[in-house]
Amino acid sequence: MCRLLRVSTSGYYAWRIRPESRRARFNRALTQRIRLIHSESDGTYGSPRIQAELRATGLTCGRAKVARLMRNAGLKGCPKRRFRVTSKRGLVKASNLLEQDFSATTVNERWASDITFIWTGQGWLYLAVVMDLYSRKIIGWSMSRRIDRHIVVDAMKMALNHRRPVGDLIHHSDRGSQYLSDDFQDLLKQHDVTCSMSDKGSCYDNAVVEAFFASLKRERTRRRKYRTREEARADVFDYIERFYNRQRRHGYVGNISPTEFEERTVWAYLNRPLKPSKTRAESSAELARFNVRFEAQMSLLLADIEI
């Protein structure tokens, strides 16, 4: 064998008794850690999020290294599917106030909503969600066997009761009949919420919520077979409340979870130093605005703790 491989006999026996290198031991231990993170994410994390998870635990390594070890171990995340336009033209009810600008400077400034469907052994299960564009957190949701106005009204009521917004708030959605219904529009007016709707036939005007639905289906529902609607309802609840809001790393907020991002930024806002005012009237107005915002943010944090 040594003659066939053109190696010396002494070199072969030295290779057999040579201990494993430090780099090989590190790669083997790192691969085990990558397997654990990949399993905890239900097989959804790719190399970028796994690298961020490793960095959060104090392990520093490059993304290319993580990708190579994942490839050698036969691990992969959930790749994105090509986006398809499925929306149709609707009635004119409100103008598009976002114009595909999905940024927000604080919580309860801009919300977005949409509806999707999930197949089960008993038929379709419809899901409506409300997302806070500041952190991309799902703050309201509702599921039903029927796609009617009640599903969007229930999701919006959940968001309003959970967040209790103060100040100017814009709610954005498509021009579906559910969002055009009198019940939903009356709910927005009752809470002084400004209505914004996508342009005719433009699904890209609500791309952020569409992206959430794509992640939900890619990472969870398309990898399951639900026998009943209740089974699908429980799994979707687990994805939203346990995984997406509190655990899943989101690239838009710096590869941390939406809940952690809100906690960091809310506390930073509450602890910020107030700018000195020139007059007593300006100081009183600033203090009043701060107290209103403080009470709103504290209610938000207490609501998250109760959940």
FENCORHU-V855237 format. One record per backbone hydrogen bond with DSSP energy under -1.0 kcal/mol. NH is the residue of the N-H (numbers start at 0). CO is the residue of the C=O. Records with the same first field share a line. If there is no record, write none. Layout:
BEGIN
NH: CO  CO
END
This chain:
BEGIN
4: 0
6: 1
11: 7
12: 8
13: 9
14: 10
15: 11
16: 12
24: 20
25: 21
26: 22
27: 23
28: 24
29: 25
30: 26
31: 27
32: 28
33: 29
34: 30
35: 31
36: 32
37: 33
38: 34
39: 35
40: 36
41: 38
42: 37
49: 45
50: 46
51: 47
52: 48
53: 49
54: 50
55: 51
56: 52
57: 54
58: 53
65: 61
66: 62
67: 63
68: 64
69: 65
70: 66
71: 67
72: 68
74: 69
77: 43
96: 94
100: 97
110: 169
111: 130
112: 171
113: 128
115: 126
117: 124
119: 122
120: 225
122: 119
124: 117
125: 143
126: 115
127: 141
128: 113
129: 139
130: 111
131: 136
132: 109
135: 131
138: 129
139: 129
141: 127
143: 125
147: 145
152: 148
153: 149
154: 150
155: 151
156: 152
157: 153
158: 154
159: 155
160: 156
161: 157
162: 158
163: 159
169: 108
170: 193
171: 110
172: 195
179: 175
184: 180
185: 181
186: 182
187: 183
188: 184
189: 185
190: 186
191: 188
192: 187
193: 168
195: 170
196: 94
197: 172
201: 198
205: 202
206: 203
209: 205
210: 206
211: 207
212: 208
213: 209
214: 210
215: 211
216: 212
217: 213
218: 214
219: 215
220: 215
221: 216
222: 219
223: 220
231: 227
232: 228
233: 229
234: 230
235: 231
236: 232
237: 233
238: 234
239: 235
240: 236
241: 237
242: 237
243: 238
244: 239
246: 242
247: 242
249: 255
253: 250
254: 249
258: 244
260: 256
261: 257
262: 258
263: 259
264: 260
265: 261
266: 262
267: 263
268: 264
269: 265
270: 266
271: 268
282: 278
283: 279
284: 280
285: 281
286: 282
287: 283
288: 284
289: 285
290: 286
291: 287
292: 288
293: 289
294: 290
295: 291
296: 292
297: 293
298: 294
299: 295
300: 296
301: 297
302: 298
303: 299
304: 300
305: 301
306: 302
END
